[in-house]
Amino acid sequence: MRPKVSFLAILILTTVSGFAKLKEAAMRLPPELNGTERLAVAGRQGWKNVERLTFGGYLVNNVDRSYTKGSSLQILFYEGAKARQSFAFYAQGDDMETWRGEAETTARRRALDFDVEIELRNKSGFGARLSPLSRPEEVWTLKLAEKREKPFEGDLSRGTQTVKVRGTNKLAGTFFALGETAGYIFEVAGKPVAAVEVINDGAVWLSPDLAKELRPPVTAAISSLLLFEELRKTFPE
């Protein structure tokens, strides 16, 4: 006799398969980083009151995160919401002295809802001040902003030194774009030198072509992005 498979069993198997594929999703790397070692991130799924991340020989700890503060307003067809969160952390590694980071996330949204939603403004920003613990005056600044629903992009800079940072929602092995940011790519003079995947458990790529003096600030910036939380998800629907 041919075994019978219930519709419920098929549905469960399909759902599990879908979740498995989602779990395996990875950001699409630029070709310049395809041969770079992938450093898996551990600790992102841990208890939020004791956040501690590791990747390669790097450690991110002593995370001090504020509560998310915000408000929302709805009048007839108008909807508005804003939110803010800040956090501090330390990052260090085998080839990197201890760095301190102070970061802040802000989000603002305004829209008109006539059954079909018309977005008036959806502005978010992320900024961080990063410096070696032994030289607090040596400050690198990470400033990212967005346009509508596009991923953050901006710069990591100190004086005349600038590293371009751009978010991406592109996934490896597909032409489809993710509905959220998959990761961030760091570029110097137009060449990708590092990347961080922020979906699933996370991953980091640090190219051998990344200049030695840029490695600590870029690693500290990557650490801040692994700790970053998308505040628009807290907005009321």
C-alpha positions in Angstrom: 0.0 0.0 0.0 1.2 3.5 -0.9 1.6 5.6 2.4 -0.8 8.5 2.8 0.6 12.0 3.6 -1.9 14.4 5.1 -2.2 18.0 3.9 -1.2 19.1 7.4 2.1 17.1 7.1 2.8 18.6 3.7 2.1 22.1 5.1 4.5 21.6 8.1 7.2 20.2 5.8 6.9 23.2 3.5 7.0 25.7 6.3 10.0 24.1 7.9 11.8 24.0 4.5 10.9 27.7 4.1 12.4 28.6 7.5 15.5 26.6 6.7 16.0 28.5 3.5 15.5 31.8 5.2 18.0 30.8 7.9 20.6 30.0 5.2 20.1 33.4 3.5 23.3 35.4 3.2 24.2 38.9 2.0 25.6 39.2 -1.5 29.3 40.1 -1.3 31.1 42.2 -3.8 33.4 40.2 -6.0 36.5 41.8 -4.4 35.6 40.1 -1.1 34.7 36.6 -2.4 38.1 35.1 -1.4 38.2 36.8 2.0 37.9 34.7 5.1 34.4 34.7 6.6 34.4 35.3 10.4 31.3 33.9 12.0 29.7 36.0 14.7 28.7 34.4 18.0 26.5 35.9 20.7 23.9 37.9 18.8 21.1 35.6 20.0 22.2 35.9 23.7 20.4 37.5 26.6 20.1 41.2 25.9 21.1 42.2 29.5 24.5 40.6 29.0 25.4 41.3 25.4 28.8 39.8 24.3 29.8 39.2 20.7 32.8 37.5 19.2 34.1 37.1 15.6 37.5 35.9 14.6 39.9 37.1 17.3 37.7 40.1 18.3 35.5 40.6 21.3 32.7 43.1 21.8 31.5 43.5 25.4 30.4 45.8 28.2 27.4 46.8 26.2 25.3 49.5 27.9 22.0 49.9 26.1 19.3 52.5 26.8 15.6 51.7 26.7 13.9 52.6 23.4 12.2 56.0 23.8 9.5 57.1 21.4 6.0 58.4 20.8 3.3 58.1 18.1 0.4 60.3 17.0 -2.7 59.5 14.9 -5.2 62.1 13.9 -7.8 61.2 11.3 -5.7 60.1 8.3 -2.4 61.3 9.6 0.1 59.0 11.4 3.4 59.9 12.9 5.9 58.1 15.1 9.5 58.6 16.3 11.9 56.5 18.3 15.4 56.8 19.8 17.9 54.4 21.4 21.6 54.8 22.4 24.2 52.3 23.5 27.9 52.2 24.4 30.4 49.3 24.1 34.0 48.2 24.0 35.7 46.3 21.2 39.1 44.7 21.2 41.1 42.0 19.4 44.3 40.0 19.1 45.7 42.8 16.8 43.6 45.7 18.2 43.7 47.6 21.5 40.5 48.3 23.3 38.2 50.8 21.6 35.1 52.5 23.1 32.0 53.2 21.0 29.0 55.4 21.7 26.2 55.0 19.3 22.7 56.4 18.7 19.8 55.3 16.5 16.9 57.6 15.6 13.8 57.0 13.5 11.0 59.2 12.3 8.0 58.3 10.2 5.0 60.4 8.9 2.3 59.1 6.6 -1.3 59.5 5.4 -3.5 56.5 5.4 -6.5 56.5 3.0 -6.7 52.7 2.9 -3.7 53.1 0.6 -0.8 54.5 2.7 1.1 57.6 1.4 4.4 58.0 3.1 5.3 61.6 3.8 8.6 61.0 5.6 10.5 58.0 6.8 13.8 59.2 8.1 16.2 57.2 10.2 19.8 57.8 11.2 22.6 56.0 12.9 25.7 57.6 14.3 28.7 56.4 16.4 31.8 58.0 18.0 34.6 55.5 18.1 38.0 56.0 19.7 40.9 54.0 21.3 40.5 53.8 25.1 44.1 55.0 25.5 43.7 58.0 23.1 40.1 59.3 23.6 41.0 62.4 21.5 41.4 60.2 18.4 37.8 60.1 17.4 36.4 58.4 14.3 32.8 59.2 13.4 30.3 56.9 11.7 27.3 58.7 10.2 24.6 56.8 8.3 21.3 58.0 6.9 18.6 56.6 4.6 16.4 57.7 1.8 12.9 56.3 2.1 13.1 52.5 2.6 16.6 52.1 1.2 19.4 50.7 3.5 21.6 53.2 5.4 24.6 54.6 3.8 27.2 57.2 4.8 30.8 57.5 6.0 33.3 56.5 8.6 35.7 59.4 8.9 38.4 61.2 10.9 39.8 64.4 9.4 40.6 63.8 5.8 40.4 60.0 6.2 37.1 58.6 4.9 35.7 55.1 4.5 32.4 54.8 2.5 29.8 52.6 4.2 26.7 51.5 2.3 24.0 49.1 3.3 22.7 46.4 1.0 19.5 44.3 0.9 20.8 42.0 -1.9 21.1 38.3 -1.1 23.6 35.8 -2.4 22.4 33.5 -5.2 19.3 35.4 -6.0 18.2 38.6 -7.8 15.6 39.3 -5.2 16.1 42.0 -2.6 15.4 41.4 1.1 12.8 43.5 2.9 15.4 44.6 5.4 19.1 45.4 5.4 21.2 42.3 4.9 24.6 43.9 5.6 27.0 46.7 5.1 30.0 47.1 2.8 33.0 49.3 3.6 34.9 50.9 0.7 38.1 52.9 0.4 38.6 54.8 -2.9 35.7 52.8 -4.4 37.2 49.4 -3.5 35.4 47.1 -1.0 37.8 46.3 1.9 35.4 44.9 4.6 31.8 43.8 5.1 29.4 42.8 7.8 26.3 40.6 7.5 23.6 41.6 10.0 20.9 39.0 9.2 20.8 35.7 11.1 23.8 35.2 13.4 26.0 37.7 11.4 29.4 37.4 9.8 32.4 39.7 9.1 34.9 39.9 6.3 38.1 41.9 6.6 40.1 42.0 3.4 44.0 41.7 3.6 43.9 44.9 1.5 42.4 46.8 4.4 45.1 49.2 5.5 46.6 48.4 9.0 45.7 51.9 10.4 42.1 51.5 9.2 41.5 48.0 10.6 40.7 49.1 14.2 38.2 51.9 13.4 36.5 49.7 10.7 36.3 46.8 13.2 34.8 49.1 15.8 32.3 50.4 13.3 31.4 46.9 12.3 30.9 46.1 16.0 28.4 49.0 16.3 26.4 47.7 13.3 26.2 44.2 14.8 24.7 45.8 17.9 22.4 48.2 15.9 18.6 47.6 16.3 16.1 48.7 13.6 13.7 51.0 15.5 11.1 51.2 12.7 10.0 47.8 13.7 8.7 49.3 17.0 6.4 51.7 15.2 2.6 51.0 15.4 1.1 49.6 12.2 
